[in-house]
Amino acid sequence: MTLDEITKYITTGSRSLVCVFRERLEAIGLFVVSFYIMGKPGSYVLSVEFDPIDMVDDGEGWVWHSRPMAMTALVDVLERHLGIDLTGWENVTKSGRLSFFDGEIDNELYQQQESRFKTEFKLGKTLLPKGIVWEKTPI
């Protein structure tokens, strides 16, 4: 991706945001983390969403929003956190890789992983990028 692609997608897209990264959490595989950038020039917000694997983009997860910041600062933080340069990011919103799972979920395993997510991972707090002030938290 490029800075221009991100800002264009935010300003012209129907949802006024772009998902730049999405993956299953390694330690608790029934959960997915997604990174969204939204906002307006000079005042962009990083939204980090943790969703159950069968409810990605359904609004059922735990959401963290950063304090508004410059796009370059936001990108720098994300590049360090993800270990991927901006040019290697995927426009998940454009690619359509939005859902992650269509099968049946073992309810007992889900309950165990949700408990770990809430306690050990503090609703995702321990998995967030460093160097960002969080204004909206699920806590």
C-alpha positions in Angstrom: 0.0 0.0 0.0 0.9 3.7 -0.2 0.0 6.7 1.9 -2.0 8.0 -1.1 -4.0 4.7 -1.4 -4.8 4.8 2.3 -6.0 8.4 2.3 -7.9 8.0 -0.9 -9.7 4.9 0.4 -10.7 6.7 3.6 -11.9 9.9 1.8 -13.8 8.1 -1.0 -14.8 4.8 0.5 -18.3 4.1 1.7 -17.2 3.3 5.3 -14.5 6.1 5.5 -11.9 3.6 6.7 -9.5 1.0 5.5 -8.5 -2.3 7.0 -4.7 -2.6 6.5 -4.0 -5.9 8.4 -5.9 -8.9 9.6 -4.8 -12.2 11.1 -5.7 -14.9 13.6 -4.1 -14.6 17.0 -1.4 -17.2 17.3 -2.0 -18.1 21.0 -5.8 -18.1 20.8 -6.7 -19.1 17.3 -10.4 -18.6 17.6 -9.8 -14.8 17.7 -8.8 -12.4 14.9 -7.2 -9.0 15.1 -7.9 -6.3 12.5 -6.2 -2.9 12.2 -8.3 -0.1 10.6 -7.2 3.4 9.8 -10.0 6.1 9.7 -10.3 9.8 10.1 -9.5 12.9 8.1 -6.3 14.7 6.9 -4.1 15.5 9.9 -6.4 13.6 12.3 -6.3 9.9 11.7 -7.3 7.2 14.2 -6.1 3.6 14.5 -8.9 1.2 15.4 -7.8 -2.2 16.6 -10.6 -4.8 16.7 -10.5 -8.2 18.3 -13.3 -10.5 17.0 -14.3 -14.1 17.5 -13.3 -15.9 14.3 -16.8 -16.4 13.1 -17.9 -12.8 13.8 -15.2 -10.8 12.0 -16.6 -7.4 10.9 -20.0 -8.1 12.7 -19.4 -5.6 15.5 -19.3 -8.3 18.2 -15.7 -7.8 19.2 -13.5 -5.6 21.5 -12.5 -2.3 20.0 -9.6 0.1 20.8 -9.4 3.6 19.2 -6.3 5.7 19.3 -6.1 9.4 19.9 -6.2 11.2 16.5 -2.7 11.6 15.1 -0.8 12.4 11.8 -0.8 9.6 9.2 3.0 9.4 9.1 3.2 8.9 12.9 0.4 6.2 12.7 2.2 4.4 9.9 5.5 4.5 11.7 4.0 2.9 14.8 2.2 0.2 12.8 5.3 -0.6 10.7 7.3 -1.2 13.9 4.5 -3.2 15.5 3.7 -5.4 12.5 7.3 -5.7 11.3 6.0 -4.9 7.8 6.8 -1.8 5.7 3.8 0.1 4.4 4.4 -1.2 0.9 3.8 -4.7 2.2 0.5 -4.0 3.8 -2.7 -5.4 2.3 -5.8 -3.4 1.7 -8.1 -6.0 3.3 -11.1 -3.9 2.7 -10.4 -3.9 -1.1 -9.3 -7.5 -1.3 -12.5 -8.7 0.3 -10.6 -11.0 2.7 -13.1 -10.0 5.4 -14.5 -13.3 6.8 -12.2 -15.8 8.3 -14.2 -18.9 9.2 -17.3 -20.7 8.0 -17.2 -23.9 10.1 -18.5 -25.0 13.5 -16.7 -23.8 16.6 -16.2 -25.9 19.7 -18.0 -23.9 22.3 -15.9 -25.2 25.2 -12.6 -24.3 23.4 -14.1 -20.9 22.6 -15.0 -20.2 26.2 -11.5 -21.2 27.3 -9.9 -18.9 24.7 -12.3 -16.0 25.5 -11.3 -16.3 29.2 -7.6 -16.1 28.3 -8.3 -13.2 26.0 -10.0 -11.3 28.8 -7.6 -12.2 31.6 -4.1 -13.0 30.2 -4.4 -10.6 27.2 -6.4 -8.0 29.1 -9.0 -7.7 26.3 -6.2 -7.2 23.8 -4.3 -4.5 25.7 -1.1 -6.6 25.8 -1.3 -7.1 22.0 -1.6 -3.4 21.0 1.0 -1.3 19.3 3.3 0.6 21.7 3.6 4.4 21.5 -0.1 5.1 21.0 -2.5 6.8 23.4 -5.8 4.9 23.5 -9.0 7.0 23.8 -11.6 4.3 23.4 -11.1 1.0 25.2 -13.3 -2.0 25.9 -12.2 -1.8 29.6 
